[in-house]
Structure formats: structure tokens, C-alpha cells
């Protein structure tokens, strides 16, 4: 079973020289890309060991998120071929990218000096890991991988991604612009992350709240090496909504402000109706009445939907159910 963290202070030890780095890779139906990405990540570990910036005992942790293809078997085979540098675990069922990543971080928390999280698709430049580790050795405890540009994205993807970041900022969600989940975290930072007990996971929002000394490494994002994207537009939209409603109450505050504005409008309309009535110029209009009904009805439904999002999250949190179960761990 993965290591458990009783307190983030359990992980406040100074790193070894050179440090042991764990590269955590969430995997869901990645049978096509793992044979490409794992050898490249092993090459990164070899280069860091040769340069003396990381220990030769550094390793990869492949966290299988209940894949339906042969991902689990591929991980088992890679671990058998190189048990020192390739570790693995499997969740009992598919729980989503954030839970698989958290499971991997939980497993390596007490078995490394720093952990790097990266997706299996090779779109995030693995060479940036070397720069991240150098910054860690220089004293940074959280190093964010940030895209230098979005040239590889379609125009639609680029516009919607930037719109999501701006919308999140307006809604009060603190995230790092053009940063996904490609980052290095020290042993201490991982311990602090694991002390967050919420079930509605949005790690991109949690990590900036930790604080500590941070740094940024920029890189060019490449096209996916194989397989298909696990984050289409609809899933990205749901992910953004989950992040906003997990970290900010501003949407409900905006509903209240809209209600106040509509109250002022209603008072003005009421005065106009009374003046028209007593002056004998009252005009009944079906169109204006129907427009008012539909407009206010839509606002009410939107307000109820936003409030429902928060109530639903409270419902999930108060049950305190386990966030995931690990059915298998390949570490030794």
C-alpha cells in the first residue's frame, strides 16, 4: 500500500546529495505511448546521474488509473525488466487524472527527495526536468513547468484555453498561467499537499496555496507522440468549473450582486408602472411581459445551478469517503 502521511512535518528532512527524484506519471489507456515515454524518461534519469545533479537511484512511478487496455501489463513488464528505476501502482477503478497523480505522489512521498509529475504523452518536454532539478538543488521547493507558447495548439484550443485562465482569475481561482500539472515538488511540499483532505481535487489550485520557495521553467509543448487526448473540450470545461467551485465563492457573490441590480431595475420599473397607471397611459404588452418572464426565469435557473454545484460538493465532502484504492503496487 502507498505510504501514508501523518503530518507534513514528517517530510521536513533535508534532501540528500545528490537527491533521489521520483518522476510520477499518471496513466490511463496509454499502451501506445508508454513504450516511447518510459525509455526517454529513463534517459533523463541517466543524464542527471551522470551530471551529478540527481541520484542514480532516481526512478519513475507509473500510476495506472484503472486503464481498460494493456497499460497495467506494460507497467508490470517494465517493472520486471528494471525494478530499480521503474515502479508502478494500479487504482482499483478509474478515478480520473488528479486522483491517479495523487496516488502516485502518496506512494513516493517518503521514498524520494523531490517528485516530478508529468503526463505520459510526451507533450511536456521531459528535458525540462533537468532544469527543474537544478533549481531544486539551488533551493526552490516547487518548480512549475510553464509553456512558453501555444504554437502547437489549434486556434480554437488556444483561444478557449486563454479564456479559461482569465475566467478562473475573475472567479477568484489562483492558478499559474499556462501551467498544467507538470511540476517538481520537494519532499516537504508533497507532504503539505497530502495534508489537504478534500475529495474534490484540483491540484493546480491547491499547489499555489502551499507557498514555499517557487521557480518557473519554460518549455515548448510538442504534439502528442501517440494515442489520443484525454482532455477534450467538454472535459476541460468541467475541470475548470470544478476548480472554480472548489476554491472560490465568488460565483455566489456575483449572483447576489446581480440580484441587487435586478432589484433596482424592478423598483424603477415599478415606479414607471405606477406613474403610467395613475396618468392613464398604462399600456399592456404581451411581448415585454414574456421577455421579462424568460429573462428572470433564466437567471433563477442559472443561480440554482451554481448553488447546486456548491451543495453537491458539500454532499461529497461530508461523507469522507476514501478518494481512491490501490489494488496493486510494484515498488520492490
KAKA-V312158 format. One record per residue. N is the residue number from 1. RES is the residue in one small letter. PSI is psi in whole degrees, 0 to 359 (NA if undefined). Layout:
N,RES,PSI + N,RES,PSI
//
This chain:
1,x,153 + 2,x,156 + 3,x,143 + 4,x,151 + 5,x,114 + 6,x,324 + 7,x,142 + 8,x,339 + 9,x,344 + 10,x,341 + 11,x,23 + 12,x,16 + 13,x,154 + 14,x,145 + 15,x,154 + 16,x,166 + 17,x,118 + 18,x,156 + 19,x,152 + 20,x,123 + 21,x,129 + 22,x,124 + 23,x,110 + 24,x,124 + 25,x,105 + 26,x,138 + 27,x,128 + 28,x,113 + 29,x,56 + 30,x,33 + 31,x,332 + 32,x,327 + 33,x,336 + 34,x,319 + 35,x,343 + 36,x,318 + 37,x,321 + 38,x,312 + 39,x,324 + 40,x,319 + 41,x,325 + 42,x,324 + 43,x,323 + 44,x,317 + 45,x,318 + 46,x,316 + 47,x,318 + 48,x,322 + 49,x,320 + 50,x,325 + 51,x,351 + 52,x,15 + 53,x,348 + 54,x,155 + 55,x,149 + 56,x,346 + 57,x,3 + 58,x,155 + 59,x,172 + 60,x,135 + 61,x,112 + 62,x,112 + 63,x,104 + 64,x,119 + 65,x,58 + 66,x,43 + 67,x,150 + 68,x,355 + 69,x,211 + 70,x,19 + 71,x,316 + 72,x,317 + 73,x,322 + 74,x,317 + 75,x,316 + 76,x,319 + 77,x,320 + 78,x,323 + 79,x,319 + 80,x,325 + 81,x,328 + 82,x,76 + 83,x,342 + 84,x,320 + 85,x,351 + 86,x,113 + 87,x,169 + 88,x,160 + 89,x,159 + 90,x,131 + 91,x,152 + 92,x,338 + 93,x,166 + 94,x,123 + 95,x,353 + 96,x,159 + 97,x,314 + 98,x,322 + 99,x,321 + 100,x,319 + 101,x,316 + 102,x,321 + 103,x,317 + 104,x,317 + 105,x,322 + 106,x,320 + 107,x,322 + 108,x,356 + 109,x,317 + 110,x,12 + 111,x,22 + 112,x,168 + 113,x,335 + 114,x,151 + 115,x,136 + 116,x,128 + 117,x,133 + 118,x,145 + 119,x,161 + 120,x,352 + 121,x,359 + 122,x,12 + 123,x,323 + 124,x,125 + 125,x,112 + 126,x,335 + 127,x,336 + 128,x,340 + 129,x,322 + 130,x,316 + 131,x,323 + 132,x,315 + 133,x,323 + 134,x,318 + 135,x,325 + 136,x,316 + 137,x,335 + 138,x,354 + 139,x,352 + 140,x,134 + 141,x,342 + 142,x,124 + 143,x,119 + 144,x,134 + 145,x,118 + 146,x,133 + 147,x,134 + 148,x,337 + 149,x,172 + 150,x,39 + 151,x,331 + 152,x,350 + 153,x,155 + 154,x,162 + 155,x,320 + 156,x,315 + 157,x,319 + 158,x,315 + 159,x,314 + 160,x,324 + 161,x,314 + 162,x,324 + 163,x,321 + 164,x,316 + 165,x,316 + 166,x,319 + 167,x,320 + 168,x,319 + 169,x,316 + 170,x,323 + 171,x,2 + 172,x,15 + 173,x,123 + 174,x,109 + 175,x,166 + 176,x,123 + 177,x,133 + 178,x,28 + 179,x,132 + 180,x,248 + 181,x,29 + 182,x,103 + 183,x,160 + 184,x,138 + 185,x,134 + 186,x,167 + 187,x,318 + 188,x,317 + 189,x,321 + 190,x,317 + 191,x,319 + 192,x,320 + 193,x,317 + 194,x,347 + 195,x,346 + 196,x,125 + 197,x,9 + 198,x,153 + 199,x,331 + 200,x,92 + 201,x,130 + 202,x,83 + 203,x,330 + 204,x,337 + 205,x,330 + 206,x,314 + 207,x,316 + 208,x,339 + 209,x,344 + 210,x,322 + 211,x,230 + 212,x,183 + 213,x,124 + 214,x,160 + 215,x,170 + 216,x,137 + 217,x,127 + 218,x,152 + 219,x,161 + 220,x,130 + 221,x,132 + 222,x,172 + 223,x,155 + 224,x,133 + 225,x,324 + 226,x,167 + 227,x,193 + 228,x,158 + 229,x,141 + 230,x,4 + 231,x,74 + 232,x,176 + 233,x,314 + 234,x,320 + 235,x,322 + 236,x,321 + 237,x,314 + 238,x,321 + 239,x,318 + 240,x,317 + 241,x,318 + 242,x,318 + 243,x,316 + 244,x,312 + 245,x,345 + 246,x,339 + 247,x,354 + 248,x,141 + 249,x,9 + 250,x,321 + 251,x,319 + 252,x,326 + 253,x,322 + 254,x,324 + 255,x,317 + 256,x,318 + 257,x,320 + 258,x,321 + 259,x,319 + 260,x,318 + 261,x,316 + 262,x,327 + 263,x,318 + 264,x,320 + 265,x,318 + 266,x,320 + 267,x,316 + 268,x,316 + 269,x,321 + 270,x,318 + 271,x,317 + 272,x,319 + 273,x,316 + 274,x,317 + 275,x,317 + 276,x,322 + 277,x,311 + 278,x,341 + 279,x,357 + 280,x,19 + 281,x,21 + 282,x,130 + 283,x,122 + 284,x,133 + 285,x,119 + 286,x,320 + 287,x,311 + 288,x,325 + 289,x,314 + 290,x,321 + 291,x,319 + 292,x,317 + 293,x,312 + 294,x,321 + 295,x,309 + 296,x,324 + 297,x,320 + 298,x,317 + 299,x,320 + 300,x,316 + 301,x,320 + 302,x,315 + 303,x,316 + 304,x,323 + 305,x,316 + 306,x,314 + 307,x,322 + 308,x,325 + 309,x,316 + 310,x,319 + 311,x,319 + 312,x,320 + 313,x,320 + 314,x,318 + 315,x,317 + 316,x,318 + 317,x,320 + 318,x,342 + 319,x,340 + 320,x,42 + 321,x,153 + 322,x,141 + 323,x,330 + 324,x,162 + 325,x,137 + 326,x,118 + 327,x,337 + 328,x,140 + 329,x,126 + 330,x,97 + 331,x,323 + 332,x,NA
//
